[in-house]
Amino acid sequence: MIYYVHELFLPMLQKQILHDILGENFTLDAKALDGYERKAEKARKTLEQYLVDEHIVDEGELYAFAAKKYHVPFVELKGKEIKKDILNLVPAPLAQTHGIVAYEKTADSLQIAMLDPLDIETIEFIQRKTGLRVDTALANAGDIRDALRRYHADLKEELAVVQVTAEGTPEPGDLKKAAEEVSIVNIVDSILEHAVYEGASDIHIEPAEKEVSVRYRIDGILHNVMTLPKIVQNGIIARIKILSNLKIDEHMLPQDGRFKIHIQEERLSFRVSIIPVYDGEKITMRILREGQKPLSLDGLGFLPRPKALVEAAIEKPHGMILVTGPTGSGKTTTLYSLLGILNQPDVNICTIEDPIEYHVQGINQSQVNPRIGFTFAAGLRAFLRQDPDIIMVGEIRDPETAEVGVHAAMTGHLVLSTLHTNDAPTTIPRIMDMGVPPFLVAFTTNIIVAQRLVRKICDHCKQPFHIDKNAIAEFEKLCDLKVYLSLLKEHQIALAPNEKTLQTMKFFRGEGCRRCGESGYKGRVGIYEVLMIDKELAEKINARATTNDIKSYAEKQGMITMLQDGLIKAKQGITTIEEVLRSTRD
């Protein structure tokens, strides 16, 4: 099968390897490299691209020297005849994003040229997928780029068998036939498999006038992965509808479904949402890992003091635990982690969710269905007749759910739920705005956890640095240095003797490498703001204290704000200051 892959920025040599070769073999010193880097930045190119395009270095020589550095053979792909069936042994999205070309095959081995022959993880993936021993070589970027263009050569001829006219309404029989074509099945399998390999949380398949784009959300950021021709649009949509047990002849109404598959010896569930848009139907798939164990509070990223407050709150037999934040901030993951701690044989746990993200053994999980009147509020009322000890409500969206939740907490149940608010103190007025009396809010709420997700620095390219004047000025506006130093001391983060000012303080960032897609980030972690409702704060709430009053009191009592939590993690080398500021700006 041939894929039309969007020509993304192709990975090149690792920065340190490139600098070493340029210094040792092309006699370019640090001063010359610095000058070329500035010119490359102006031209919006990488240093390697600039030097090759300007004929300052020869690309073939550069990669021949790199092969010696990597201790692997150097192969010239230009002019080499590569059979389609061999080329396609490496899925097109993987080949494109990692710079890999399969060019020869024997009975038990596969020869591949790649831009990072030390990428063991990718090599092992190809070995598992093909069942062949993989022998690696280095080829120059230009040759690999030319070879990758063959993935979409003669595409229209290859896909003619699955063409379903985009004009008018396709017949269900035609759609079913298209969905079962090997070409379409391979495209969909490749999209799903590569998304899992890249660690994506969501897949977006989006139709445009003349093409269909595929994007992955990785660590919270959307990335373009490939562009497919318009002729495969209906076939792909029909294939995913069949997998999800949806109506293939319904094109005007939104549909939601789910399907499960095995990829890389892992059982995965894909939650599917399809909506009609101007140029067809847009598909979004959330990737859920079946049987994944809930993260511990440490694994989620809780610092010791907030962690202790959360642990104390879940030990209480009744009351409300609220987790707040915008969509995509990890609230559900936090709730599941808390349920994982609470899930013991001697308690009855009931949840009502929209939708059920993960199936958890030992917990009674229900999904809302507004079409038959089974809402969050209706489910909550039903649960109260099921003798529950702990109730989880996916989200408090309306006054009715808020009222029933509060009364459940008053009558001896521990209630866990989420709300959409920007920080912990704002949550109190939000619930009161839903019509719940202040005294009920004050005396049923145990704790409020506000959170965001920030990207973690890639461990493979992490480097120390000192922040510049502009960043220091912004830092000082948002966080008092004395308070910050006190928090660092409390969390036993060692500072060098000269780290007494922000100018001398060492922070970290990712330089960008192939393992993190040149972004400098890999994975995500939470930053938190934990507001414990004590007796004095309950009295303030009962007296209708404002959000500012609540926030001021909490900070005097030692509440670590989300910004402070993030800046502590920045000094620990977990994330960057820029990422914390990006996530906490309202």
RODO-2510 file (C-alpha; in nm, 4 decimals, decimal comma):
residues 586
     n   res          X          Y          Z
     1     m     0,0000     0,0000     0,0000
     2     i     0,1240     0,3494    -0,0845
     3     y     0,0485     0,6480     0,1366
     4     y     0,0526     1,0142     0,0540
     5     v     0,2456     1,1541     0,3481
     6     h     0,2546     1,5245     0,4199
     7     e     0,6112     1,6459     0,3794
     8     l     0,6888     1,7501     0,7326
     9     f     1,0191     1,8851     0,8595
    10     l     1,2449     1,5835     0,8210
    11     p     1,4647     1,5061     1,1238
    12     m     1,8343     1,5717     1,0710
    13     l     2,1591     1,5038     1,2564
    14     q     2,1653     1,5498     1,6320
    15     k     2,2950     1,8947     1,7232
    16     q     2,6007     1,7794     1,9187
    17     i     2,7012     1,5274     1,6501
    18     l     2,6647     1,7991     1,3839
    19     h     2,8785     2,0488     1,5799
    20     d     3,1501     1,7880     1,6442
    21     i     3,1712     1,6958     1,2735
    22     l     3,1755     2,0595     1,1598
    23     g     3,4561     2,1375     1,4024
    24     e     3,6659     1,8260     1,3399
    25     n     3,6171     1,7750     0,9648
    26     f     3,5169     2,1127     0,8188
    27     t     3,7305     2,3372     1,0454
    28     l     3,4383     2,5519     1,1520
    29     d     3,5095     2,6936     1,4989
    30     a     3,2541     2,8033     1,7592
    31     k     3,2609     3,1663     1,6386
    32     a     3,1917     3,0651     1,2760
    33     l     2,9126     2,8273     1,3833
    34     d     2,7535     3,1003     1,5924
    35     g     2,7489     3,3306     1,2903
    36     y     2,6018     3,0628     1,0633
    37     e     2,3366     2,9772     1,3234
    38     r     2,2206     3,3401     1,3279
    39     k     2,2010     3,3419     0,9468
    40     a     2,0143     3,0095     0,9471
    41     e     1,7652     3,1468     1,1997
    42     k     1,7046     3,4529     0,9782
    43     a     1,6475     3,2239     0,6805
    44     r     1,4133     3,0087     0,8945
    45     k     1,6271     2,7017     0,8398
    46     t     1,8168     2,4623     1,0605
    47     l     2,1944     2,5054     1,0730
    48     e     2,2380     2,1843     0,8713
    49     q     1,9883     2,2928     0,6032
    50     y     2,1547     2,6337     0,5734
    51     l     2,5097     2,4972     0,5408
    52     v     2,4046     2,2443     0,2761
    53     d     2,1824     2,4861     0,0803
    54     e     2,4567     2,7504     0,0758
    55     h     2,7160     2,4871    -0,0346
    56     i     2,9306     2,5590     0,2701
    57     v     2,9467     2,1822     0,3380
    58     d     2,8769     1,8894     0,1077
    59     e     2,5830     1,6826     0,2340
    60     g     2,7341     1,3510     0,1208
    61     e     3,0629     1,4208     0,3012
    62     l     2,8776     1,5413     0,6108
    63     y     2,6805     1,2169     0,6432
    64     a     2,9794     0,9970     0,5563
    65     f     3,1630     1,1515     0,8530
    66     a     2,8481     1,1096     1,0664
    67     a     2,8363     0,7373     0,9801
    68     k     3,1874     0,6997     1,1215
    69     k     3,0749     0,8792     1,4377
    70     y     2,7793     0,6401     1,4725
    71     h     2,9947     0,3366     1,3795
    72     v     2,7466     0,2251     1,1114
    73     p     2,7757     0,1813     0,7309
    74     f     2,6984     0,4771     0,5025
    75     v     2,4644     0,4003     0,2107
    76     e     2,3891     0,6088    -0,0972
    77     l     2,0204     0,5744    -0,1861
    78     k     2,0347     0,7975    -0,4924
    79     g     1,9866     0,5833    -0,8033
    80     k     1,9167     0,2718    -0,5958
    81     e     1,6100     0,0795    -0,7115
    82     i     1,3811     0,0158    -0,4122
    83     k     1,0859    -0,2159    -0,4551
    84     k     0,7510    -0,0874    -0,3336
    85     d     0,6815    -0,3921    -0,1183
    86     i     1,0131    -0,3440     0,0651
    87     l     0,9669     0,0334     0,1030
    88     n     0,6221    -0,0220     0,2542
    89     l     0,7459    -0,2602     0,5242
    90     v     0,8019     0,0560     0,7310
    91     p     0,4691     0,2427     0,7774
    92     a     0,4693     0,5751     0,5942
    93     p     0,4012     0,7999     0,8972
    94     l     0,6884     0,6370     1,0907
    95     a     0,9198     0,6608     0,7895
    96     q     0,8387     1,0283     0,7398
    97     t     0,8609     1,1494     1,0985
    98     h     1,1768     0,9508     1,1814
    99     g     1,3575     0,9633     0,8469
   100     i     1,3665     0,5884     0,7673
   101     v     1,3823     0,4026     0,4350
   102     a     1,3706     0,0239     0,3965
   103     y     1,5747    -0,0516     0,0832
   104     e     1,6741    -0,4208     0,0841
   105     k     1,5363    -0,7453     0,2254
   106     t     1,6533    -1,1037     0,2628
   107     a     1,4692    -1,4063     0,4008
   108     d     1,5432    -1,3104     0,7603
   109     s     1,6697    -0,9500     0,7573
   110     l     1,5711    -0,5988     0,6516
   111     q     1,8197    -0,3266     0,5608
   112     i     1,7080     0,0237     0,6548
   113     a     1,8678     0,3641     0,6111
   114     m     1,7850     0,6094     0,8866
   115     l     1,8919     0,9466     1,0186
   116     d     1,9331     0,8201     1,3752
   117     p     2,0825     0,4692     1,3657
   118     l     2,1029     0,4736     1,7471
   119     d     1,7224     0,5005     1,7866
   120     i     1,6885     0,1547     1,9438
   121     e     1,3203     0,1997     2,0275
   122     t     1,2235     0,2539     1,6621
   123     i     1,4475    -0,0289     1,5405
   124     e     1,2836    -0,2706     1,7886
   125     f     0,9378    -0,1545     1,6744
   126     i     1,0230    -0,2299     1,3087
   127     q     1,1638    -0,5696     1,4094
   128     r     0,8408    -0,6574     1,5942
   129     k     0,6253    -0,5359     1,3060
   130     t     0,8148    -0,7150     1,0292
   131     g     0,9436    -1,0204     1,2172
   132     l     1,2843    -0,9582     1,0545
   133     r     1,6274    -0,8718     1,1914
   134     v     1,6917    -0,5033     1,1186
   135     d     2,0343    -0,3901     0,9946
   136     t     2,0824    -0,0143     1,0049
   137     a     2,2844     0,2239     0,7901
   138     l     2,3094     0,6022     0,7652
   139     a     2,2045     0,7875     0,4504
   140     n     2,2085     1,1595     0,3891
   141     a     1,8889     1,3602     0,4472
   142     g     1,8432     1,4546     0,0814
   143     d     1,8523     1,0922    -0,0338
   144     i     1,6071     0,9879     0,2363
   145     r     1,3764     1,2759     0,1468
   146     d     1,3775     1,1709    -0,2189
   147     a     1,3134     0,8058    -0,1286
   148     l     1,0209     0,9008     0,0974
   149     r     0,8528     1,0800    -0,1932
   150     r     0,8031     0,7362    -0,3487
   151     y     0,5411     0,6634    -0,0836
   152     h     0,2947     0,8771    -0,2753
   153     a     0,4100     0,8081    -0,6319
   154     d     0,1361     0,6808    -0,8618
   155     l    -0,1123     0,7264    -0,5777
   156     k    -0,4239     0,7810    -0,7864
   157     e    -0,3641     0,4649    -0,9857
   158     e    -0,3075     0,2667    -0,6644
   159     l    -0,6246     0,3939    -0,4988
   160     a    -0,8548     0,3963    -0,8014
   161     v    -1,0247     0,0784    -0,6787
   162     v    -1,1495     0,2478    -0,3647
   163     q    -1,2646     0,5747    -0,5177
   164     v    -1,6114     0,6724    -0,3948
   165     t    -1,7469     0,9893    -0,5471
   166     a    -1,7489     1,2803    -0,3049
   167     e    -2,0444     1,4389    -0,4827
   168     g    -2,3937     1,3390    -0,3826
   169     t    -2,4708     1,0790    -0,1183
   170     p    -2,2703     0,7550    -0,1511
   171     e    -2,4700     0,4322    -0,1381
   172     p    -2,4237     0,2244     0,1808
   173     g    -2,3180    -0,0749    -0,0287
   174     d    -2,0454     0,1286    -0,2014
   175     l    -1,9226     0,2636     0,1328
   176     k    -1,9070    -0,0834     0,2858
   177     k    -1,7162    -0,2135    -0,0154
   178     a    -1,4700     0,0787     0,0031
   179     a    -1,4205     0,0272     0,3790
   180     e    -1,3222    -0,3355     0,3199
   181     e    -1,0615    -0,2625     0,0521
   182     v    -0,7112    -0,3620     0,1582
   183     s    -0,5837    -0,0127     0,0699
   184     i    -0,8276     0,1587     0,3082
   185     v    -0,7754    -0,0995     0,5835
   186     n    -0,3985    -0,0454     0,5607
   187     i    -0,4298     0,3333     0,5754
   188     v    -0,6528     0,3209     0,8860
   189     d    -0,4309     0,0580     1,0535
   190     s    -0,1249     0,2693     0,9841
   191     i    -0,2873     0,5859     1,1264
   192     l    -0,3871     0,4026     1,4473
   193     e    -0,0615     0,2139     1,4918
   194     h     0,1598     0,5153     1,4359
   195     a    -0,0489     0,7273     1,6764
   196     v     0,0092     0,4712     1,9514
   197     y     0,3806     0,4528     1,8694
   198     e     0,4139     0,8329     1,8896
   199     g     0,2317     0,8436     2,2256
   200     a    -0,0614     1,0468     2,0898
   201     s    -0,3696     1,0994     2,3079
   202     d    -0,6029     1,1939     2,0173
   203     i    -0,6252     1,1451     1,6421
   204     h    -0,7987     1,4071     1,4241
   205     i    -0,9025     1,3168     1,0683
   206     e    -1,0190     1,6390     0,9037
   207     p    -1,1617     1,6768     0,5518
   208     a    -1,0815     1,9810     0,3401
   209     e    -1,1899     2,0739    -0,0127
   210     k    -0,9218     1,8744    -0,1959
   211     e    -0,7586     1,6571     0,0699
   212     v    -0,7907     1,4962     0,4121
   213     s    -0,5438     1,5877     0,6868
   214     v    -0,4455     1,3692     0,9808
   215     r    -0,3235     1,5275     1,3030
   216     y    -0,2105     1,3781     1,6337
   217     r    -0,2280     1,5446     1,9738
   218     i     0,0999     1,4627     2,1470
   219     d     0,1688     1,6021     2,4948
   220     g    -0,1253     1,8383     2,4523
   221     i    -0,0055     1,9909     2,1222
   222     l    -0,1558     1,9101     1,7798
   223     h     0,0909     1,8006     1,5087
   224     n     0,0267     1,7552     1,1356
   225     v     0,1196     1,3995     1,0411
   226     m     0,0001     1,3335     0,6879
   227     t    -0,2279     1,4482     0,4096
   228     l    -0,4397     1,1982     0,2196
   229     p    -0,6136     1,2500    -0,1156
   230     k    -0,9844     1,3303    -0,1191
   231     i    -1,0681     1,0032    -0,2955
   232     v    -1,0006     0,8008     0,0211
   233     q    -1,2123     1,0205     0,2510
   234     n    -1,5386     0,8243     0,2357
   235     g    -1,3627     0,4907     0,2586
   236     i    -1,1741     0,5912     0,5751
   237     i    -1,4875     0,7331     0,7383
   238     a    -1,6845     0,4187     0,6511
   239     r    -1,4051     0,1953     0,7847
   240     i    -1,3985     0,3747     1,1210
   241     k    -1,7805     0,3747     1,1407
   242     i    -1,7857    -0,0030     1,0838
   243     l    -1,5174    -0,0558     1,3512
   244     s    -1,7207     0,1625     1,5921
   245     n    -2,0549    -0,0031     1,5069
   246     l    -2,2013     0,3253     1,3784
   247     k    -2,4417     0,3947     1,0904
   248     i    -2,2370     0,4211     0,7723
   249     d    -2,5209     0,5893     0,5805
   250     e    -2,5725     0,8686     0,8391
   251     h    -2,3854     1,1816     0,7289
   252     m    -2,5856     1,4713     0,8774
   253     l    -2,5909     1,3935     1,2508
   254     p    -2,3068     1,3586     1,5049
   255     q    -2,2284     0,9997     1,6081
   256     d    -2,0279     0,8579     1,8989
   257     g    -1,8861     0,5090     1,9251
   258     r    -1,5991     0,2973     2,0482
   259     f    -1,3831     0,0069     1,9336
   260     k    -1,0982    -0,2009     2,0743
   261     i    -0,7870    -0,3385     1,9052
   262     h    -0,4471    -0,4860     1,9934
   263     i    -0,1406    -0,2832     1,8930
   264     q     0,2165    -0,3623     1,9975
   265     e     0,0933    -0,6334     2,2378
   266     e    -0,1242    -0,3720     2,4093
   267     r    -0,5039    -0,3647     2,4285
   268     l    -0,6369    -0,0223     2,3376
   269     s    -0,9774     0,1377     2,3230
   270     f    -1,0548     0,4167     2,0757
   271     r    -1,3392     0,6533     2,1665
   272     v    -1,4782     0,7878     1,8409
   273     s    -1,6655     1,1119     1,7750
   274     i    -1,7859     1,1954     1,4228
   275     i    -1,9457     1,5293     1,3329
   276     p    -2,0621     1,6723     0,9981
   277     v    -1,8508     1,9652     0,8713
   278     y    -1,8513     2,1719     0,5519
   279     d    -1,6297     1,9348     0,3497
   280     g    -1,7562     1,6021     0,4856
   281     e    -1,7313     1,4402     0,8278
   282     k    -1,4610     1,5076     1,0878
   283     i    -1,3403     1,2210     1,3060
   284     t    -1,1761     1,2577     1,6459
   285     m    -1,0510     0,9481     1,8261
   286     r    -0,9349     0,9470     2,1886
   287     i    -0,6821     0,6705     2,2606
   288     l    -0,7435     0,4917     2,5913
   289     r    -0,5126     0,2231     2,7239
   290     e    -0,7147    -0,0685     2,8621
   291     g    -0,6075    -0,2094     3,1963
   292     q    -0,3757     0,0827     3,2638
   293     k    -0,3163     0,1111     3,6378
   294     p    -0,4126     0,4437     3,7963
   295     l    -0,1166     0,6687     3,8662
   296     s    -0,0105     0,7310     4,2255
   297     l    -0,0275     1,0850     4,3631
   298     d     0,3509     1,1019     4,3238
   299     g     0,3175     0,9831     3,9639
   300     l     0,0633     1,2577     3,8958
   301     g     0,3161     1,5162     4,0157
   302     f     0,1835     1,6189     4,3597
   303     l     0,4411     1,7878     4,5806
   304     p     0,4665     1,6522     4,9399
   305     r     0,2484     1,9141     5,1168
   306     p    -0,0425     1,9154     4,8658
   307     k    -0,0188     1,5354     4,8491
   308     a    -0,0619     1,5105     5,2284
   309     l    -0,3731     1,7332     5,2116
   310     v    -0,5310     1,5153     4,9402
   311     e    -0,4527     1,1952     5,1317
   312     a    -0,6143     1,3401     5,4450
   313     a    -0,9256     1,4442     5,2469
   314     i    -0,9888     1,1006     5,0935
   315     e    -0,9645     0,9366     5,4362
   316     k    -1,2757     1,1273     5,5509
   317     p    -1,5948     0,9177     5,5371
   318     h    -1,8088     1,1867     5,3758
   319     g    -1,7940     1,5251     5,2031
   320     m    -1,6982     1,6478     4,8563
   321     i    -1,3633     1,6319     4,6773
   322     l    -1,3682     1,8593     4,3729
   323     v    -1,1108     1,8617     4,0911
   324     t    -1,1221     2,1673     3,8649
   325     g    -0,9592     2,2920     3,5483
   326     p    -1,0297     2,3443     3,1784
   327     t    -1,0943     2,0654     2,9279
   328     g    -0,7829     1,8528     2,8770
   329     s    -0,6208     1,9422     3,2090
   330     g    -0,6178     1,5829     3,3384
   331     k    -0,9090     1,6067     3,5854
   332     t    -1,0473     1,2610     3,5004
   333     t    -0,7035     1,1018     3,5390
   334     t    -0,6752     1,2553     3,8868
   335     l    -1,0209     1,1242     3,9841
   336     y    -0,9353     0,7737     3,8621
   337     s    -0,6121     0,7845     4,0620
   338     l    -0,8054     0,8788     4,3766
   339     l    -1,0555     0,5992     4,3072
   340     g    -0,7627     0,3603     4,2643
   341     i    -0,6527     0,4441     4,6207
   342     l    -1,0085     0,4189     4,7573
   343     n    -1,0993     0,0998     4,5675
   344     q    -1,0992    -0,1617     4,8467
   345     p    -1,3128    -0,4772     4,8897
   346     d    -1,5021    -0,3293     5,1872
   347     v    -1,6421    -0,0236     5,0034
   348     n    -1,9114     0,0186     4,7392
   349     i    -1,8031     0,2682     4,4699
   350     c    -2,0442     0,3923     4,2016
   351     t    -1,9566     0,6287     3,9176
   352     i    -2,1634     0,8110     3,6586
   353     e    -1,9551     0,9356     3,3665
   354     d    -1,9855     1,0920     3,0220
   355     p    -1,8259     0,8895     2,8761
   356     i    -1,6652     0,6062     3,0740
   357     e    -1,2944     0,6619     3,0078
   358     y    -1,1508     0,3466     3,1660
   359     h    -1,3139     0,0322     3,2958
   360     v    -1,1953    -0,0330     3,6528
   361     q    -1,2391    -0,3708     3,8192
   362     g    -1,4377    -0,3503     4,1435
   363     i    -1,6135    -0,0214     4,0603
   364     n    -1,9743     0,0077     3,9366
   365     q    -1,9577     0,2422     3,6382
   366     s    -2,2571     0,3927     3,4535
   367     q    -2,2669     0,6197     3,1501
   368     v    -2,5132     0,9061     3,1117
   369     n    -2,7706     0,8830     2,8348
   370     p    -2,9673     1,2097     2,8049
   371     r    -3,1900     1,0643     2,5305
   372     i    -3,3602     0,8399     2,7853
   373     g    -3,3363     1,0888     3,0731
   374     f    -3,0373     0,9230     3,2442
   375     t    -2,8495     1,2420     3,3368
   376     f    -2,5846     1,3042     3,6025
   377     a    -2,8558     1,4134     3,8463
   378     a    -3,0813     1,1137     3,7666
   379     g    -2,7873     0,8760     3,8040
   380     l    -2,6916     1,0310     4,1355
   381     r    -3,0422     0,9840     4,2714
   382     a    -3,0423     0,6217     4,1569
   383     f    -2,7022     0,5606     4,3202
   384     l    -2,8341     0,6742     4,6587
   385     r    -3,0621     0,3672     4,6520
   386     q    -2,7640     0,1407     4,5808
   387     d    -2,6069     0,1688     4,9281
   388     p    -2,2882     0,3429     4,8043
   389     d    -1,9950     0,4507     5,0202
   390     i    -1,8220     0,6535     4,7493
   391     i    -1,9778     0,8248     4,4461
   392     m    -1,7935     0,9752     4,1516
   393     v    -1,9819     1,2200     3,9276
   394     g    -1,7985     1,2891     3,6010
   395     e    -1,8868     1,6584     3,6065
   396     i    -2,1122     1,9015     3,7927
   397     r    -2,2699     2,0867     3,5007
   398     d    -2,6012     2,2176     3,6322
   399     p    -2,7812     2,3245     3,9526
   400     e    -2,9672     1,9938     3,9834
   401     t    -2,6477     1,7846     3,9817
   402     a    -2,4809     2,0268     4,2245
   403     e    -2,7755     2,0095     4,4655
   404     v    -2,7995     1,6288     4,4605
   405     g    -2,4199     1,5977     4,4974
   406     v    -2,4119     1,8281     4,7991
   407     h    -2,7007     1,6437     4,9670
   408     a    -2,5255     1,3089     4,9018
   409     a    -2,2132     1,4465     5,0729
   410     m    -2,4280     1,5642     5,3671
   411     t    -2,5864     1,2232     5,4151
   412     g    -2,2699     1,0241     5,4756
   413     h    -2,1230     0,9702     5,1276
   414     l    -1,7842     1,0663     4,9896
   415     v    -1,8509     1,2434     4,6573
   416     l    -1,5815     1,3056     4,3955
   417     s    -1,6496     1,5297     4,0979
   418     t    -1,5087     1,7869     3,8554
   419     l    -1,5950     2,1434     3,7567
   420     h    -1,4654     2,3844     3,4944
   421     t    -1,3033     2,6712     3,6856
   422     n    -0,9659     2,8420     3,6468
   423     d    -0,8404     2,7984     4,0026
   424     a    -0,9400     2,6509     4,3381
   425     p    -1,0826     2,9660     4,5114
   426     t    -1,3125     3,0411     4,2128
   427     t    -1,4843     2,7038     4,2590
   428     i    -1,6721     2,8121     4,5719
   429     p    -1,8610     3,1048     4,4099
   430     r    -1,9202     2,8852     4,1024
   431     i    -2,1131     2,6268     4,3070
   432     m    -2,3048     2,9008     4,4873
   433     d    -2,3973     3,0486     4,1469
   434     m    -2,5663     2,7142     4,0767
   435     g    -2,8066     2,7856     4,3622
   436     v    -2,6441     2,5822     4,6410
   437     p    -2,6659     2,7750     4,9724
   438     p    -2,3286     2,8956     5,1104
   439     f    -2,3612     2,6970     5,4372
   440     l    -2,4034     2,3719     5,2397
   441     v    -2,1008     2,4477     5,0222
   442     a    -1,8932     2,5408     5,3279
   443     f    -1,9726     2,2375     5,5389
   444     t    -1,9779     1,9642     5,2703
   445     t    -1,6652     2,0509     5,0683
   446     n    -1,3519     1,8818     5,2026
   447     i    -1,0957     1,9905     4,9449
   448     i    -1,0645     2,1523     4,6013
   449     v    -0,7827     2,0578     4,3631
   450     a    -0,7234     2,2886     4,0659
   451     q    -0,4826     2,1653     3,8017
   452     r    -0,3178     2,2059     3,4620
   453     l    -0,0915     1,9785     3,2591
   454     v     0,2543     2,0999     3,1569
   455     r     0,4984     1,9324     2,9211
   456     k     0,8036     1,7674     3,0745
   457     i     1,1548     1,8435     2,9527
   458     c     1,2958     1,5660     2,7336
   459     d     1,5537     1,3752     2,9414
   460     h     1,7663     1,3048     2,6326
   461     c     1,8356     1,6689     2,5438
   462     k     1,7957     1,8494     2,8782
   463     q     2,0430     2,1353     2,9249
   464     p     2,0948     2,3939     3,2032
   465     f     2,0651     2,7648     3,1217
   466     h     2,0135     3,1079     3,2821
   467     i     1,6943     3,2986     3,2066
   468     d     1,7166     3,6326     3,0232
   469     k     1,6160     3,9793     3,1451
   470     n     1,2677     3,9732     2,9915
   471     a     1,1862     3,6386     3,1557
   472     i     1,3208     3,7656     3,4894
   473     a     1,0974     4,0748     3,4691
   474     e     0,7905     3,8599     3,4005
   475     f     0,8880     3,6141     3,6755
   476     e     0,9198     3,8949     3,9333
   477     k     0,5746     4,0311     3,8421
   478     l     0,4125     3,6948     3,9091
   479     c     0,6072     3,5472     4,2009
   480     d     0,7792     3,6991     4,5034
   481     l     1,1438     3,5841     4,5081
   482     k     1,1537     3,5480     4,8900
   483     v     0,8442     3,3266     4,8857
   484     y     0,9926     3,1256     4,5983
   485     l     1,3248     3,0689     4,7761
   486     s     1,1333     2,9666     5,0881
   487     l     0,9317     2,7101     4,8897
   488     l     1,2485     2,5700     4,7302
   489     k     1,4020     2,5315     5,0757
   490     e     1,0852     2,3608     5,2068
   491     h     1,1010     2,1095     4,9198
   492     q     1,4709     2,0453     4,9821
   493     i     1,5792     2,1691     4,6399
   494     a     1,9487     2,2368     4,6761
   495     l     2,0774     2,5686     4,5455
   496     a     2,4385     2,6483     4,4619
   497     p     2,6034     2,9131     4,6870
   498     n     2,5761     3,1756     4,4100
   499     e     2,2050     3,1029     4,3341
   500     k     2,0650     3,3865     4,5399
   501     t     1,9098     3,5844     4,2546
   502     l     1,7127     3,4904     3,9459
   503     q     2,0034     3,6081     3,7280
   504     t     2,2377     3,3482     3,8810
   505     m     1,9791     3,0709     3,9227
   506     k     2,0136     2,7688     3,6955
   507     f     1,7040     2,6338     3,5164
   508     f     1,6644     2,3710     3,2439
   509     r     1,5218     2,3305     2,8942
   510     g     1,5309     2,0766     2,6124
   511     e     1,7601     2,1508     2,3195
   512     g     1,5409     1,9405     2,0870
   513     c     1,6271     1,5946     1,9581
   514     r     1,4759     1,3185     1,7463
   515     r     1,3294     1,1414     2,0488
   516     c     1,1139     1,4444     2,1334
   517     g     1,0438     1,5497     1,7739
   518     e     1,2828     1,8464     1,8136
   519     s     1,0373     2,0042     2,0616
   520     g     1,2500     1,9723     2,3755
   521     y     0,9545     1,8137     2,5585
   522     k     0,8458     1,4536     2,6165
   523     g     0,5477     1,3563     2,8349
   524     r     0,3358     1,5672     3,0696
   525     v     0,2959     1,6209     3,4431
   526     g     0,0385     1,8028     3,6542
   527     i     0,0769     2,1294     3,8415
   528     y    -0,1696     2,1726     4,1271
   529     e    -0,3354     2,4139     4,3674
   530     v    -0,4930     2,2415     4,6679
   531     l    -0,7447     2,4338     4,8803
   532     m    -0,8373     2,2646     5,2084
   533     i    -1,1645     2,3880     5,3612
   534     d    -1,0920     2,4310     5,7329
   535     k    -1,3296     2,5630     6,0009
   536     e    -1,2303     2,9288     5,9642
   537     l    -1,2561     2,9203     5,5829
   538     a    -1,5957     2,7466     5,6104
   539     e    -1,7188     3,0365     5,8237
   540     k    -1,5883     3,2874     5,5653
   541     i    -1,7701     3,1008     5,2868
   542     n    -2,0877     3,0926     5,4945
   543     a    -2,0564     3,4715     5,5257
   544     r    -2,0329     3,4903     5,1408
   545     a    -1,6631     3,5719     5,1180
   546     t    -1,5461     3,6819     4,7720
   547     t    -1,3028     3,4862     4,5577
   548     n    -1,0242     3,7314     4,6481
   549     d    -1,0996     3,6894     5,0211
   550     i    -1,0840     3,3107     4,9869
   551     k    -0,7606     3,3259     4,7855
   552     s    -0,5964     3,5707     5,0271
   553     y    -0,6865     3,3543     5,3287
   554     a    -0,5655     3,0334     5,1581
   555     e    -0,2294     3,1839     5,0630
   556     k    -0,1787     3,3126     5,4189
   557     q    -0,2431     2,9573     5,5368
   558     g     0,0335     2,8335     5,3043
   559     m    -0,1558     2,7218     4,9934
   560     i     0,0881     2,6634     4,7052
   561     t    -0,0616     2,8176     4,3919
   562     m    -0,0480     2,6437     4,0530
   563     l     0,2080     2,8987     3,9355
   564     q     0,4304     2,8357     4,2387
   565     d     0,3894     2,4584     4,2000
   566     g     0,4996     2,4865     3,8364
   567     l     0,7956     2,7117     3,9147
   568     i     0,9141     2,4632     4,1807
   569     k     0,9011     2,1895     3,9143
   570     a     1,0905     2,4212     3,6754
   571     k     1,3762     2,4501     3,9272
   572     q     1,3674     2,0714     3,9751
   573     g     1,4283     2,0339     3,6017
   574     i     1,0908     1,8679     3,5362
   575     t     0,9443     2,1423     3,3130
   576     t     1,0338     2,4896     3,1867
   577     i     0,9352     2,8358     3,3088
   578     e     0,7885     2,9116     2,9637
   579     e     0,5654     2,6043     2,9817
   580     v     0,4415     2,6944     3,3314
   581     l     0,3588     3,0508     3,2264
   582     r     0,1828     2,9247     2,9115
   583     s    -0,0355     2,6864     3,1133
   584     t    -0,1275     2,9186     3,4000
   585     r    -0,2116     3,2335     3,2057
   586     d    -0,5874     3,2965     3,2184
***
